Amino acid sequence: MERSPTLLSLAIALVLLSAVFWLIERWRPSLATQRREGIQTRTDVAYWFFTPLVTRFVTRVALGIVFAIVAFSQGLTFD
């Protein structure tokens, strides 16, 4: 059985990875004078939740459409 990410598992992963990356950014910043803004953090949070929850569904739908087009072009029916 395939396991999909849940909201709880995503939240736990977000907290853990955020802490790790926050420490790395503070310890070794690429540019010492560059500061993070709030909009960057909101973008990161949106990305962390959007990607696992939405892209799996979108990928399955797109593959289904492609397979249906190929099957139809080969003369197969859905019967």
N, C-alpha and C positions, 0 to 999 in steps of 0.2 A: 504494500500500500504506500502510496506517495504522500509525503507529509508536506503540507503547505505552511508557510510562515503565518503565525497568528499575531494579533495586535500586541499581546503580552510579550511574546518572544522578540518582536521587533523593538518594543520599548526597552527591554532589558539589554538587547544588543546595542541600541542607540546610547543608552546611558554608559555602558562599559566602554564602547569605542570612543564616545565623546570625551570621557575622562582621559583615555590613553592619548588621543590626539591633542587634547588641550595641554597635557603635560609636555608632549613633544614640541608643540608650537611655542610654549613658554621657555622650554629648555634650550632649543636650537631654532630660533626664528630664521627664516631665509633672509629677511630684511629687518634688521633690528629697529628701524624707525617706523615700519609699517604696522598699523594697528588694525585689528578686526572691527568691523562695524556690525551693527545689529542685523542689517539686511543679509549679510553673508551667513550669519547663524540661522536665520529663518530659511534661507535657501537650502542650507545643509540638512536641516530637519525635514523639510518638504521632500527632498531627494531621498533621504533614508526611508521614509514611509511610502513614497510613491513607487519607487522602483520595484521592490519585491511584491507589492500588492497588485499593481496594475500590469506590469510588463508580462507576467506569466499568462494572464488572461488575454492580453492583446496578441501575444505570440501564438496561442492556441487558435484564436479566431482567424488570424492571418494564414496560418498553415491550413486550416480547414477550408478556407476560401480557395487557396492555391490548389489543394488536392481536388476540390470539387471542379475547378476550371479544367485541370488536367484530365480528370475522369470524363468530363463532358466532351472535351475535345477529342478524346479517344473513342467516343461513341458509347460509353457506358451510361447506364441509367441508374437511378437511385432505387429501383425496384428490387 
